Amino acid sequence: MAELVYYCGTMDSGKSTLALQTAHNHKSRGRSGLIFTNKDRAGTGVISSRLGLQSEALEVELDMDIHRLVVERLSMGERIDYIICDEAQFYQPIQIDQLAKIVDGLGIDVYAFGILADFRTKLFPGSARLVELADRVNTLQVEALCWCGSRATHNARTVNGVMVTEGEQVVVGDVGKSDEIAYEVLCRRHHMRQVTARASRAGHISSDPLPFIEPTSK
């Protein structure tokens, strides 16, 4: 039975590396497939890993019907045994429905890779739909680390080095870059306190209780 499998984690947890490794493993066994991506850091039509791995891919545009594209390719005699979908959090919910339709109707395995939640700790629509429809949801075992050494569970967006919690959900950036807009992975504690690595070095660590903790009376 074909499956729709979603591999998810924070930024910097090796999602694209695993996507490329999965494609390599299938190709080495003589299987043929398609690789999709959306808004990869390396540009349009490319899936890239921070380890330096890279592959050509089909860019998932806003109005792309993935199911129709696959059916058309099959009708032209192309062999498709599997589909890799990187940056799946950016796909439209209807496109996730199309992936499920590919699995159930065409018997093709679909492996999706992405981030669950954005910099505001809100689920991406594509990820939410994958959680609802996937046969399996697997959390990546390679743990990204917060600057404090704890397991990173949240993605933070910084503008000119300062963490922000408002703005457009999708703004392309990268982890560890010095660009105006960048991203950093943090543990929940430091995400709630908005303490990035830069803020910690500057000594800007608040001693105030977290928002959900009632201060004790004296």
MARSE-824800 format. One record per atom (N, C-alpha, C): residue in one letter; x, y, z. Coordinates in steps of 0.02 Angstrom, whole numbers, plus 50000, padded with zeros to 5 digits. Each point is the difference from the previous one (the first is absolute). Layout:
MARSE-824800
AXYZ...
end
This chain:
MARSE-824800
M500424994050000M499585006050000M500445006250000A499855004649955A500365006449998A499825004150062E500465004550021E499895003950059E500175007449988L499675004250039L500175007150004L500355000950068V500645001549999V500395000550061V500265007250007Y499935002850060Y500245006850012Y500564999950052Y500595002349979Y500575000750045Y500065007450018C499965001550064C499995007150020C500495001450056G500215006250005G500455002150052G500095007549996T500425002850043T500155007149996T500475001349942M500145006449988M500535001649953M500654997250029D500464998449955D500664997650020D500004993050029S499474996149985S499974993250026S500124994749946G500215002249941G500204995349948G499454997549955K499465003949992K499444997749958K500194999149927S500335005149972S500194999549930S500534994849988T500454999150048T500504994849995T499674993149997L499504998950044L499654993750000L499594999149935A499715005449975A499624999649937A500464997749943L500595003049996L500484998249947L500264992950011Q500114998150062Q500234993250015Q499464994849981T499375001750014T499454995649983T499964999149924A500075005449963A499994999649927A500584995749975H500595001050029H500584996049981H499894992650013N499724998350058N499894993050017N499534996649950H499475003649980H499534997149952H500324999349931K500385005049979K500334999749934K500504994349997S500354998950056S500514994750002S499694993149995R499354999550011R499654993649994R499614999649934G500155004649954G499704999849934G499305003049996R499805003650051R499345003250000R500055007049970S499465002249968S499985006649969S499485004350036G500155006350007G499545004350036G500055007349982L499595004150032L500005007249991L500185003450065I500355005649995I500185003950059I499695007049992F499625002050051F499685006650002F500295004150057T499995006549993T500205004450054T499635006649993N500095004350049N499685006649998N500405004950042K500225005449969K500365005350036K500634997550035D500374995949966D500644997750029D500495005850004R500444999850049R500485005450011R500465001049940A500094994749959A500475000449943A499675002949938G499345001050002G499675002949942G499454995549972T499725002149944T499444996549969T500234993549967G499614994750010G500144993749966G500614996350026V500175001150063V500584996850030V499824997750070I500234994150019I499974997850069I500714999650025S500145003350056S500695000450024S500034998550075S500584997650020S500134998550071S500565004550024R499995001650065R500545004050028R500664996350001L499984993449988L500624996149996L500325000549931G499665003549954G500285001049933G499704995649947L499544995450018L499664995849952L499485004149962Q499894998249937Q499535003949960Q499744995849942S499395001449979S499704996449944S499485004449966E499914998949936E499465003549965E499334997450025A499505004349999A499344998150024A499475004149963L499394997750004L499445003749971L499745004950052E499955006349981E499765005250045E499244999650005V499744999550060V499284999750011V499725007250002E499715002049945E499705006749997E499335000050035L499755006050015L499395000850039L499414996349970D499945000149932D499434997049967D500154993249968M500564997050016M500184993649969M499534994550025D499754995949953D499624994050017D500484994249996I500254997850056I500524994950001I499734993349974H499384998450019H499694993849976H499955000049924R499785005449971R499925000449927R500684999349967L500515003350027L500674999549971L500244992849999V499904996450056V500224993150004V499624995649951V499345001049995V499594996149953V500235001249928E500145006249983E500235001649933E500664996649984R500455000050047R500654996749989R499924992549993L499574997150041L499874992849994L499704998349933S499545004249976S499674998849936S500485000449941M500565003550011M500515000749948M500534994450005G499874995350045G500444994250006G500555000650051E500015005550038E500525000850051E499874995450059R500524997150027R499944995750058R500105004150063I499534999650047I500045003650063I499854995250057D500514998250037D499924995350056D499925003550067Y500255006250004Y499975003650063Y500025007549985I499815004050050I500025007349994I500305002750065I500485004649993I500315003550056I499735007249999C499765002350057C499745006950006C500365003650056D500485004249983D500365003850051D499665006750010E500135003150058E499695006450019E499234999649995A499734994350021A499294998749992A499565004750041Q500295003350050Q499615004750040Q499735005849958F500345001449943F499795005549957F499484998149949Y499834993649994Y499504997949951Y499315002250023Q499555000949953Q499315001650016Q499644993850027P499535000750047P499644994250025P499704995749945I499755003149947I499714996149944I500534995949966Q500625002450000Q500544996149970Q500184994050043I499925000650065I500094994250044I499464994849986D499395002449988D499454995449980D500194996449936Q500325003549954Q500204996949936Q500534994750012L500455001150048L500504994950016L499674993750027A499505000950043A499634994250027A499644996349944K499745003949952K499664996949943K500484996049957I500615002449994I500524996349962I500154993350034V500055000250066V500134993850038V499444995049992D499395002450012D499424995550002D499774997849930G500035004649953G499744998549933G500514997149951L500645002050009L500514997949953L500504995150030G499954998950065G500444995250033G500735001950001I500135006650005I500685002550001I500175002550070D500574998050026D500225002450066D500195007349997V499785003950050V500175007050004V500345001250068Y500615002949997Y500385001750060Y500065007550004A499685003050050A500015007250008A500455001950058F500335005849993F500475002450050F499865007450013G499975002050064G499855006950013G500035002050073I499825006250012I499985003050066I499285000250023L499884998250062L499325000150026L499745007150012A500375004050037A499755006550023A500455005749978D499705005949993D500385005949978D500325003650059F500275005949987F500365003750052F499545002650055R499334999749988R499515002050050R499744994150039T500274994149988T499804993650028T499324997749974K499795002549943K499374998049968K500144995049945L499574994949994L500094995049948L499955003149931F500454997949955F499925001849929F499394996349974P499595003049956P499424996649973P500174993449966G500564999849962G500204993849967G500174994650050S500355001950053S500194995150051S499394997550038A499545004650015A499394998050036A499614994849960R499965001149934R499634995349958R500364993349995L500665000249999L500384993849999L499904995950064V499995003450056V499874996650064V499324996749999E499525003349968E499324997449996E499944993949953L500414999949947L499904994949948L500544994649997A500595001350025A500564995449991A499874993250033D500254994849968D499984993350030D500474999750061R500555003649995R500485000350055R500305007050004V500085002550061V500365006350011V500604998350044N500605001149973N500624998250035N500395006350018T500175000750063T500435005650022T500724998149986L500365004549969L500704998649983L500414998850063Q500444995149996Q500394998050058Q500635004250011V500205003749947V500575004550008V499755006350033E500215001150062E499745005650039E500415006449989A499665005249978A500335006549998A500065002650072L500505004250012L500135002350067L499925007650006C499715002050055C499965007050018C500705002350020W500125006550001W500665002750020W500204997850071C499494998350041C500154998050069C500194992650005G499944996349945G500174992949999G499404995450008S499425002850017S499404995950005S499724998549931R499564995149997R499694998249936R499595005849974A500115001949938A499625005449969A499324997449976T499485003350019T499324997849982T499615005349962H500275006149996H499655005649969H500455003849952N499685002949949N500365004049951N499885007450015A500545003850002A499955007150013A500225004049939R499655005549986R500215004549946R500325006150030T500555002249971T500335006050023T500035005149942V499945006250018V500075005549952V500565004550027N500545000449961N500595003650023N500234997550068G499954993550010G500254996950061G499525000050059V499415003149992V499515000450054V499424995449985M499814995850048M499454995349991M499345003649993V499594997849952V499345003049990V499474994550005T499405001850019T499454995250006T499395002049959E500085005049958E499465002149956E500275000849929G499554999449951G500205000849931G499714994549957E500165000149935E499764995049953E500254993150021Q499574995049990Q500194993250021Q500594997449960V500025001449935V500524997449957V500465005649976V500605000150025V500535004449975V500634995849998V500284999149941V500564995449991V500635002950032G500334995950039G500645001850031G500374993750015D500535000450040D500384994050016D500245000350072V500204994350025V500244999550069V500745002250003G500155004150049G500705001750012G500295005249953K499605003149957K500255005149955K499975006850034S500385004749973S500015006750028S499585004849958D499564997449959D499575004249958D499515003850044E499665004849969E499505004050036E499474995450031I499744995349959I499514995150025I500344993250004A500014997150059A500314993550010A499594996050049Y500214993850011Y499634995550045Y500494996750049E499734998350057E500394996650052E499554995050035V500274994350018V499614995050036V500145000950075L499464999750039L500055001150072L499614994750038C500174998950063C499584995950043C499385004150018R499494996750026R499385003650015R500125005650050R500404998850051R500125005050052R500285006549971H500504999449958H500315006049973H499595003149943H499594995949967H499555002949950H499475004350035M499734997550055M499505003850038M500295006450028R500634999750020R500335006050028R500305004449946Q499994997549937Q500295003649944Q500755001450010V500354994950025V500715000650011V500374996049946T500285003449951T500394996949948T500724999450023A500424996849958A500714999450017A500315006950006R499825004549955R500275006850002R499805003650064A499374999250020A499765003350061A500354997250061S500134993449999S500334997050058S500725002550007R500345001049943R500695002550002R500025007250025A499455003749984A499975006950022A499765000750072G499814994350030G499785000150069G499295002250009H499604999849945H499305002250004H499554994150017I500084997250059I499604994350021I499545002250056S499364999849986S499515002350049S499924995050057S499935002650060S499864995750058S499264999750015D499595003449959D499284999950010D499734993049987P499464998150035P499704993449988P499714999649929L499964993949974L499704999149934L499275002150001P499725001949943P499325002649998P499464995650031F500114993449998F499484995550025F500114998050073I500485003250033I500134998550071I499765005950042E499564998550048E499765005350044E500555001850050P500175006550007P500525001850048P499774998450071T500474997850041T499834998250069T499925006350041S499525000050045S499895005750044S500504999950057K500195005950023K500485000550054K499655001550066
end
